[in-house]
C-alpha cells in the first residue's frame, strides 16, 4: 500500500504559522456542519470544495478506497450545506465509486440514492444523467436483462463535460456490453475507436479471443498482465484487470492465469469494474476461476464460494451462473473441464 497522496497544499488563514491546507479546511467545514453550525456559500467553501475535488481524483483506484469514502462523505456534507450542485454530484459520485469498489452493497445503495438525488436537483445536468445511464446499463447486464441493457445503451452519449470525472460520463455504457457478450457467449460487440489505447488493447484482446484469433489475444493479455504493456491507472484499473482475468480463463494458459492472479491477489475483497459505472464481477470471482486454470483447487473453491455469496446478495444472476458452474468445476477437480 502506497502512502496517501496529497497535492492540495495551498495554505489559508491569516497567520502563516497557524495556517491549514485546503483539504483540511474542507474537513473542518464538514465537522462544523455536523455540529449544527452554519456554513455559508462563498470563497472559503468554494476553495475547500475545489481542493477536495482535486484530492479525490488522486485517490481513484483500489488502493485508497476508505480515505476516498471518508473525504467524499465530508465533501458531500459541505456541498449540500452550501447548495453547490456540481460539487454535490462529484462528491456523491466518489462516494458511490468507493462503496461499490469496496463491495459494501448496503452502503452502496445509500450512496447511489444520494447520487440520484444530487443529479435530480441539478435540473437536467447532462454529465450527472450520463453517469446514471452507465450505472443502469451495468446493473441490467449484471442481472442478465440484456434487452434492457441494449435499450439503455442507446441513451448514452459521449462528450459530456465530466467535471474531472474519468472516463467521460456516458462512455462506459457501450463498453459494458462487452461483458454482456461474454455472459451470453455470443454476439460479441466490436470495440470502436472512441476508447483510449489501454482500454482498446484489453477489450480488443477479448473480442479477438472469442473471434478465434488466440495468438494476438494471448500476446496482448500476457503483455498487459506482466507489465510489458501498461494498464490504465485509477478507476479504470479494476475494470481492465477484470477483463484480463476473463481473457486469462478463456486462454486456459496457467502461466498467463498466474500473472493475472498476481495482479488481483492484493484486492481479493474488492469488486472489478469502474466503480458503479461498470461491473466485471468480484475479484474473488476472477481469482477462483484463475485458480481453476492453475490447478489450485482449494483456493478456487474458497474464492468462488465467496464470490457466489456476493453475487447473490446483489441479484447478479448472470454472473452468478458462471460462478456456480466454476464452483462445480473446482469441486470436481482436474479433468472436469471449465
C-alpha positions, 0 to 999 in steps of 0.5 A: 500500500502506497502512502496517501497522496496529497497535492492540495497544499495551498495554505489559508488563514491569516497567520502563516504559522497557524495556517491549514491546507485546503483539504483540511479546511474542507474537513473542518467545514464538514465537522462544523456542519455536523455540529449544527453550525452554519456554513455559508456559500462563498470563497472559503467553501468554494476553495475547500470544495475545489481542493477536495475535488482535486484530492479525490481524483488522486485517490481513484483506484483500489488502493485508497478506497476508505480515505476516498469514502471518508473525504467524499462523505465530508465533501458531500456534507459541505456541498449540500450545506452550501447548495453547490450542485456540481460539487454535490454530484462529484462528491456523491459520485466518489462516494458511490465509486468507493462503496461499490469498489469496496463491495459494501452493497448496503452502503452502496445503495445509500450512496447511489440514492444520494447520487440520484438525488444530487443529479435530480436537483441539478435540473437536467445536468447532462454529465450527472444523467450520463453517469446514471445511464452507465450505472443502469446499463451495468446493473441490467447486464449484471442481472442478465436483462440484456434487452434492457441493457441494449435499450439503455445503451442507446441513451448514452452519449459521449462528450459530456463535460465530466467535471474531472470525472474519468472516463467521460460520463456516458462512455462506459455504457457501450463498453459494458456490453462487452461483458454482456457478450461474454455472459451470453457467449455470443454476439460479441460487440466490436470495440470502436475507436472512441476508447483510449489505447489501454482500454482498446488493447484489453477489450480488443484482446477479448473480442479477438479471443472469442473471434478465434484469433488466440495468438494476438489475444494471448500476446496482448493479455500476457503483455498487459498482465506482466507489465510489458504493456501498461494498464490504465491507472485509477478507476479504470484499473479494476475494470481492465484487470477484470477483463484480463482475468476473463481473457486469462480463463478463456486462454486456459494458459496457467502461466498467463492465469498466474500473472493475472492472479498476481495482479488481483491477489492484493484486492481479493475483497474488492469488486472489478469494474469502474466503480458503479459505472461498470461491473466485471464481477468480484475479484474473488470471482476472477481469482477462483476461476484463475485458480481453476486454470492453475490447478489450485483447487482449494483456493478456487473453491474458497474464492468462488464460494465467496464470490457466489455469496456476493453475487447473490446478495446483489441479484447478479444472476448472470454472473452468478451462473458462471460462478456456480458452474466454476464452483462445480468445476473446482469441486470436481477437480482436474479433468472436469473441464471449465 
